[in-house]
Amino acid sequence: MAGIEIDDTTRDRLQALADAAGLTLDAYLAQVAEEKQRERAMAEGAEIFRTVTSAPETVAAFDAEYGDPAQDTRVSRAA
């Protein structure tokens, strides 16, 4: 952990977590960083999805391209 200074209590807590995971502290912190990046990307993607799907012009464009399922008058029947 060159270049990072943390207090002993925090380091001990992180080391205990790393030990429990069977990893070195450096490997554990790298894994945590990757997980946090993935969480952030998922949150950003979810927010973008909500924004896009709530825009009436996006819904209208989708309906124009693929059809509006609410306007589909076909009846689905089991074979």
Contacts in CASP RR format, 6 or more apart in sequence:
PFRMAT RR
TARGET T0000
AUTHOR 0000-0000-0000
METHOD contacts of the structure
MODEL  1
MAGIEIDDTTRDRLQALADAAGLTLDAYLAQVAEEKQRERAMAEGAEIFR
TVTSAPETVAAFDAEYGDPAQDTRVSRAA
1 25 0 8 1.000
1 26 0 8 1.000
1 29 0 8 1.000
6 14 0 8 1.000
11 25 0 8 1.000
14 25 0 8 1.000
14 28 0 8 1.000
14 29 0 8 1.000
15 25 0 8 1.000
17 28 0 8 1.000
18 24 0 8 1.000
18 25 0 8 1.000
18 27 0 8 1.000
18 28 0 8 1.000
18 29 0 8 1.000
21 28 0 8 1.000
21 31 0 8 1.000
23 31 0 8 1.000
52 58 0 8 1.000
53 59 0 8 1.000
63 71 0 8 1.000
END
